[in-house]
Amino acid sequence: MSTASPFNSALECGLRALAILASGYPASADLQRLVAYDYLLVHSADADGPSSLHPSTPHRNGELLVRHTLIESGLFLLLSRNLIERFATSKGIEYRAMDAAQAFLDGLSSDYMRALRDRADWLSLTFTTMSEGELKDFVNAHFDQWTTEFQSLEAVGEVL
């Protein structure tokens, strides 16, 4: 019997990334933007958005530092199922939802998925027009308040 859990896994992060990319279609995003978006999607209340998808817990600021690998694994899972595409741009590697993404997400009808998609829509409306620099400034400005109980910014450096 497997002890693997779908929670805090590549599968869960991949589904969130898919919702983000589908909501922002045809916009694309690189991995760093998706890491920031994933945190903002899960903890939307931290960014003056709708109530957070996941509960506010102490030390959640560390999530920004460990999401990179999980989201990257989730993106590879989505790529293997032809739900997203990966392509090179002048800025680097970016990801975009494919046609099948919306239909796939439409087939997931749990309360959690509806809430996730609502927050992905909010995120898309709020942050997609921000430049890389503006998003970085926003996250770094808020990161200080998100990390007060964990560690100082000097120890971490810039998040993005």
C-alpha positions in Angstrom: 0.0 0.0 0.0 1.4 3.4 -1.0 1.9 6.2 1.5 2.0 8.8 -1.3 -0.4 11.7 -0.7 -2.0 13.9 -3.3 -1.7 16.8 -0.9 1.3 19.1 -1.2 2.4 17.1 -4.2 3.3 17.6 -7.8 -0.3 16.6 -8.7 -1.9 19.3 -6.5 0.6 22.0 -7.6 0.1 21.0 -11.2 -3.7 21.4 -10.9 -3.2 24.8 -9.4 -0.8 25.8 -12.2 -3.2 24.5 -14.8 -6.1 26.6 -13.3 -3.8 29.7 -13.3 -2.6 29.2 -16.9 -6.2 28.4 -18.1 -7.6 31.5 -16.4 -4.9 33.7 -17.9 -5.0 32.1 -21.4 -3.6 33.1 -23.8 -1.0 34.6 -21.5 2.0 32.5 -20.7 4.2 32.4 -17.6 7.6 31.3 -16.6 8.4 29.1 -13.6 9.2 32.0 -11.3 5.9 33.8 -12.0 4.0 30.5 -11.5 5.7 30.1 -8.1 4.6 33.5 -7.0 1.1 33.0 -8.5 0.8 29.7 -6.7 1.5 31.3 -3.3 -0.9 34.1 -4.1 -3.6 31.7 -5.2 -3.4 29.6 -2.1 -3.0 32.6 0.3 -5.0 35.2 -1.6 -6.1 37.0 1.6 -2.4 37.8 2.2 -2.6 39.9 -1.0 -5.9 41.6 -0.1 -7.8 39.2 -2.3 -10.6 36.8 -1.6 -10.4 34.5 1.4 -7.5 32.2 1.2 -7.9 28.7 -0.4 -5.8 27.1 2.4 -5.8 28.1 6.1 -3.4 30.7 7.4 -0.7 28.7 9.3 2.4 29.9 11.0 5.5 29.6 9.0 3.6 29.5 5.6 6.2 32.0 4.3 8.6 29.1 3.9 6.2 27.8 1.2 7.6 30.4 -1.2 11.0 28.8 -0.8 10.0 25.2 -1.4 7.3 25.5 -4.1 9.7 25.7 -7.0 10.5 22.0 -7.3 6.9 20.9 -6.7 5.5 23.3 -9.3 8.2 22.3 -11.8 7.2 18.6 -11.2 3.6 19.5 -11.6 4.3 21.3 -14.9 6.1 18.2 -16.2 3.0 16.1 -15.3 0.8 18.6 -17.2 3.2 18.5 -20.2 3.0 14.7 -20.3 -0.8 14.9 -20.6 -0.8 17.6 -23.3 -2.6 20.1 -21.0 0.0 22.8 -21.3 2.8 23.7 -23.7 6.3 24.8 -23.0 8.2 27.1 -25.3 11.3 29.3 -25.5 10.9 33.1 -25.6 13.5 35.9 -25.5 12.9 35.9 -21.7 13.4 32.1 -21.2 11.1 29.1 -20.9 7.4 29.8 -20.5 4.2 27.7 -20.2 0.7 28.2 -21.6 -2.5 26.2 -21.3 -3.5 24.2 -24.3 -7.0 23.7 -25.7 -7.7 20.6 -23.6 -6.9 22.4 -20.3 -10.3 24.1 -20.1 -12.3 21.0 -20.8 -10.2 19.0 -18.3 -10.8 21.6 -15.6 -14.5 21.8 -16.4 -14.7 18.1 -15.6 -13.5 18.7 -12.0 -16.5 20.0 -10.1 -15.6 19.7 -6.4 -16.1 22.7 -4.1 -12.3 23.0 -3.8 -11.8 23.2 -7.6 -14.6 25.8 -7.9 -12.9 27.9 -5.2 -9.5 27.3 -6.8 -10.7 28.5 -10.2 -12.4 31.6 -8.7 -9.1 32.5 -7.1 -7.3 31.8 -10.3 -9.6 34.2 -12.1 -9.0 36.9 -9.4 -5.3 36.3 -9.7 -5.4 36.6 -13.5 -7.3 39.9 -13.3 -5.1 41.3 -10.6 -1.5 40.3 -11.5 -1.3 39.2 -15.2 -0.7 42.8 -16.4 2.1 43.3 -13.9 5.6 43.2 -15.4 8.2 40.8 -13.9 9.6 43.7 -12.0 6.3 44.9 -10.6 5.3 41.3 -9.5 8.8 40.9 -7.9 8.4 44.2 -6.1 4.9 43.3 -4.9 5.9 39.9 -3.6 9.1 41.2 -1.9 7.2 44.1 -0.3 4.7 41.7 1.2 7.2 38.9 1.9 8.5 40.9 4.9 5.1 40.9 6.6 4.6 37.2 5.6 7.9 36.2 7.2 8.0 38.0 10.5 7.5 34.8 12.5 10.0 32.7 10.5 13.1 34.5 9.4 14.5 37.8 8.2 14.7 38.9 4.6 18.4 39.4 5.0 18.8 35.6 5.5 16.7 34.8 2.5 17.6 37.5 0.0 15.1 38.3 -2.7 12.3 35.8 -3.2 12.1 36.0 -6.9 
